[in-house]
Amino acid sequence: MCISVLIQIPISVGAVGVGVEPAGLNFNINSNGQSINTIKLTNPSLEPGLFTIAADDFSDWFTIQPSEIRLEANESRAVKVQVKPNQSGRFATSLSVVGYPLDTRSFNAGSGLKLPVIIISTVPAVALRWFYVGLVMMALGVLVGGWWWYYYLRHHSWWWRFKQIFRRYT
């Protein structure tokens, strides 16, 4: 009888929630090569939680400070998101924000959301500039080498050049 009463009593289960403002991020990157936005991370649940923020794609472009944060119940905090892409174009990705309860007795499932991110980058192509620098250097090398071949090697025989070198050391 006692066991049947205990089975019928509902056991409450809670999980850590997560809230983020704004609902999405837009980054417009111009000549300086980077852009910074701030998001407000909120723990709407009744217990403290540990929250992690990470980029789904292009993770080497993102710097998130702090990327892991502890929030008490109903606490909010600002998180700085910096993007520094290495190519031009329009890109779409998302930030994963996941919250885990700190209490080991709680339901241990992490709750989270995906924050959509749009990146519009007009970063100049640095690799293309270095290609042209290399092309100009190669052309200068060909011109100097051609001049040296025409005026020095062509006008003197190998025997004359050998004698000049031998005279220097004797």
QUIGIVEN-V123568 format. One line per field, one symbol per residue. ss: DSSP state (a for helix, b for strand, c for the rest). phi: phi as a letter, one per 40 degrees, with the letter a starting at -180 (. if undefined). A space follows every 50 residues. Layout:
# QUIGIVEN-V123568
ss: ???
phi: ???
This chain:
# QUIGIVEN-V123568
ss: caaaaaaaccccccccccbbbccbbbbbbcccccbbbbbbbbccccccbb bbbbbcccaaabbbbccbbbbccccbbbbbbbbcccccbbbbbbbbbbbb bcccccccccbbbbbbbbbbbccccaaaaaaaaaaaaaaaaaaaaaaaaa aaaccccaaaaaaaaaaacc
phi: .cccccccccccbbbccabbbccabbbbbbccgaabbbbbcbbcccbcab bbbaccbfccccbbbccbabbccfcbacbcbbbbcbachbbbaabcbbbb ccccccccccbaabbcbbbbbbcccccccccccccccccccccccccccc cbcccbcccccccccccccb
